[in-house]
């Protein structure tokens, strides 16, 4: 692998704790220089820059101290800011694909930010269409990080997703493709989860490990690893994610068979042991990035484990799979869309002018064409009347025709009752809407992902729901509350009391002492799932519907 050593190609990662950079040696699978810039609390919050002026000063000092001015950097985008969408494009030509993807994203794809930057990877195709995975992020967010680094003298040439970088760093040592794999990255503040199918991340999620009610959430010492309460909570959440992947994303066609745990501190091994004990049907293993260290690049503490994503960024070259979300790295798709719209309007105006000239020069011919159109419409009207007569039997009984039409209508009341009766306990209908006469769109709020998967199976068991599918599922509310749980009182120790008159001893058990109250943290999450209830799959979904029915 040829990497530019003189130009210092480096990988840079950003999180709420600070910036990290690392360089991989030329022609060697080992790390060279690396360093971390720790930021004051509150400089970056939830991956958004809060104090931009302070950040600029700190980064400029760090770049000067580490002699990074002029270095060529690959920057990672925070996982919490990435959106993944699966799209089917009506073309199989590579020359047309990018333009059609840009048109779909700009006009039809709904994203939680106004000005997206995006890239895509084709994952499947048939005779008429191509399926792609689109990865998008906020242009404003990426620009904010890039501007700070470039003002300090670092040239950012690419902005990549952490999932691809972490997978690349692991694959360079183990030479394997992530087929049906869950990749976990754990650090002091958060847990990042990536689900891979055929080498591509199809699901990503970030779970915060900090106490949101703490006065200083960064002051806690995470070097001792996870708390006893965190391990079962994380294991339960990962089980729900695995179920969601198997039954909603893959619709029962496949499941995760391999889990790789990476990260820092004692928590990495604690989580590995906990998952290995709880998920006996899945291969669980861990990866140590000290495999990239040598005598000249030894690091203390956690070694190179905090730099796993940065190593993968630094290993990037033209032969590796990547997603580039750097604004301006390609032709601006919005400008291309505006040019296409203006060209279409110009052609329409030209065609209109030509039409007016044609009418002016050949008015009589146009009149003849209009008369011919009128005759065609009359013929169509006669054909419709004939069809109505056949429907009514004799053409003399309009009431019979009305009855026949009514019989063909869907019984809306029975349909809604049927889909409501199979909602798991605790689920609530958010909205209902008919799409045509044969498809029902229904939105349900659930307390768990498992309930959403179970409900999809129940819908497919209905007489009219064999081809039902889930359009999307999102978290609409999340809260944590503390509940006081009174412990069972322990009996007091028996004592002997002597009666002065009789001189006899009597055993008395005093009332139990009031034990201290116990506080238990309860997490309340509401998931909103959107389903389409249908008896037959649409043309573009027949293959998926068939697979779902066979694996049910």
Buried (B, 14 or more C-beta within 10 A) or exposed (E): EEBEEEEBBBBBBBBBBBBBBBBBBEEEBBBBBBBBBEBEEEBBEEBBBEBEEBBBEBBBEBBEEBEBEEBBBBBBBBBBBBBBBEBBBEBBEEEEBBBBBBBBBBEEBEBEBEEBBBBBBBBEBEEEBBBBBBBBBBBBBBBBBBBBBEEBBBBBBBBBBBBBBBBBBBBBBEEEEBEBBBBBBBBBBBBBBBBBBEBBBBBBBBBEBBEEEEEEBBEBEBEEBBEEEBBEBBBEBBBBBBBBBBBBBBBBBBBBEBBBBBBBBBBBBBBBBBBBEBBEEBEBEBBBBBBBBEEEBEBEEBBBBBBBBBBBBBBBEEEBEBBBBBBEEEEEBBEBBEEEEEEEEEEEEEEEEEEEEEEEEEEEEBEEEEEEEEEEEEEEEEEEEEEEEEBBEEBEEEEBBEEEEEEEEBEEEEBBEBBEEBBBEEBEEBEBEBEEEEBBBBBBBBBBBBBBBBBBBBBBEBEBBBBBBBEEBEEEEEEEEEEEEEEEEEEEEEEEEEEEEEEEEEEEEEEEEEEEEEEEEEEEBBBBBBBBBBEEBEEEBEEBBEBBBEEE
